[in-house]
Amino acid sequence: MNQDRVEGNWMQFKGQVKEQWGKLADDDLDIIAGKRDQLLGRIQERHGLAKDVAERQLDDFQTRNPTQFFERT
């Protein structure tokens, strides 16, 4: 998936991400810009979660929102 498409999809789904993890600030979401590993780190940091818990939440979120909008790194 090219970067333009990732960024466009990210803009579309950013609201759903913030709804799921409300402690993420708009600045966090702008920095993340569709990068899964950065989102995972911010979820851990802002919500005080262990990596495995944050990964499980993110996997569940992606299952419920199957459109690929994360950049694979």
C-alpha positions as CSV (number, residue, x, y, z in Angstrom):
1,M,0.0,0.0,0.0
2,N,1.5,3.3,-1.0
3,Q,2.1,6.1,1.6
4,D,-0.6,8.4,0.1
5,R,-3.2,5.8,0.5
6,V,-2.1,5.0,4.0
7,E,-2.3,8.7,5.0
8,G,-5.7,9.1,3.3
9,N,-7.1,6.0,5.1
10,W,-5.6,7.2,8.3
11,M,-7.4,10.5,8.1
12,Q,-10.6,8.6,7.6
13,F,-10.1,6.2,10.6
14,K,-8.4,8.5,13.0
15,G,-11.7,9.3,14.7
16,Q,-12.4,5.6,15.4
17,V,-8.9,5.2,16.9
18,K,-9.5,8.2,19.2
19,E,-12.9,6.8,20.2
20,Q,-11.3,3.5,21.1
21,W,-8.3,5.0,23.0
22,G,-9.6,8.4,24.3
23,K,-6.4,9.3,26.0
24,L,-4.6,9.7,22.7
25,A,-4.2,13.4,21.9
26,D,-4.7,14.8,18.4
27,D,-1.0,15.5,18.3
28,D,-0.4,11.8,19.0
29,L,-2.6,10.8,16.1
30,D,-0.9,13.3,13.8
31,I,2.5,11.8,14.7
32,I,1.3,8.2,14.3
33,A,-0.1,8.9,10.8
34,G,-1.1,5.3,10.2
35,K,2.1,3.6,11.5
36,R,1.0,0.6,13.6
37,D,4.1,0.3,15.7
38,Q,3.9,4.0,16.7
39,L,0.2,3.6,17.6
40,L,1.0,0.6,19.7
41,G,3.6,2.5,21.6
42,R,1.4,5.5,22.2
43,I,-1.5,3.2,23.4
44,Q,1.0,1.7,25.9
45,E,2.3,5.0,27.0
46,R,-1.0,7.0,27.3
47,H,-3.1,4.1,28.8
48,G,-0.4,2.5,30.9
49,L,-0.8,-0.9,29.3
50,A,1.6,-3.7,29.0
51,K,2.8,-4.4,25.4
52,D,0.9,-7.7,25.1
53,V,-2.4,-6.1,26.4
54,A,-2.0,-3.1,23.9
55,E,-1.3,-5.5,21.1
56,R,-4.4,-7.6,21.9
57,Q,-6.5,-4.5,22.0
58,L,-5.1,-3.3,18.7
59,D,-5.5,-6.7,17.0
60,D,-9.2,-6.7,18.2
61,F,-9.7,-3.2,16.9
62,Q,-8.3,-4.3,13.5
63,T,-10.5,-7.3,13.4
64,R,-13.6,-5.1,14.0
65,N,-12.3,-2.6,11.4
66,P,-10.8,-4.8,8.7
67,T,-9.9,-2.1,6.2
68,Q,-6.2,-2.0,6.1
69,F,-5.1,1.5,7.1
70,F,-1.9,0.8,9.0
71,E,1.4,1.0,7.3
72,R,3.3,-2.2,7.8
73,T,6.9,-1.5,9.0
